[in-house]
Amino acid sequence: MFKLISITSGVVLTLTSVYVAQKKINESLKDDEELRDMLPAARLVTSFATTVIVGGLVNKIIQSVFK
């Protein structure tokens, strides 16, 4: 039961981190005319990197707690 709650919390944390990172990238690139075309690619790369880093960290913590 506690492991399920931990996994769900980890998923919510990861998705929230991805949302915040994409919002920050959008704010950074929307004003620049030259970089505006790269916005979808930048959001995709940001989503991937954030998911790998935050999701991987959360996964390792959950695995170490619930051995």
N, C-alpha and C positions, 0 to 999 in steps of 0.2 A: 504493500500500500504506500509506504513512504517513498519507495523507489519510483513508483508511478507519479507521485506528486513532484518529486525531484526532476524527473524527466520532463514533465509538463512545464514546470517552472523554467527549465533550461531552454525549452523550445520558445517560450514566451520571451525570455531574455534575449535569445538570438534574433528572433524576428523584430523585436523592438530596437535592437542595435542596428540591424540592417535598415530599418525605417529611418532612424536618426542619421545614419551615415549617408543614405541616399538624399535625404532632405538637405544635409550640409553640402553635398556635391552639387545639388541642383541650385542652391543659393549661390555657390561659388562660381558656377559656370553660366548662369542665365544672363548675366550682365555683359559678358565678353562675347562679342560678335564672332570672333575667330574660333572660339572653343565651343560655341553653342551647338555646332553640328556633331560634336563628339559627346554630347550629353548622354545619349542612350548607352554608348559603349562605356563611358565612365561610370554610369550607374550600375551596369552589369558587373564590371570589374570590382567596384566597391562592394556590391552585394556578395560576390564570390569570396573576396578576401575577408570580409567581416564574418561571413558564415563559417569559413574555415578556421579563423582565429578564435572567435568567441565560442562557436559550436564545439570546436575541438577541445578548448579549455574546459568548458562545462562538462563534456563527455568524460574527460580524464578525471575531473573531480568526482563525478558521480560514480565512476568505476572504482576509484580509490576508496570511497566511503562505503560502497556496497560490495565488498569483496566476498 
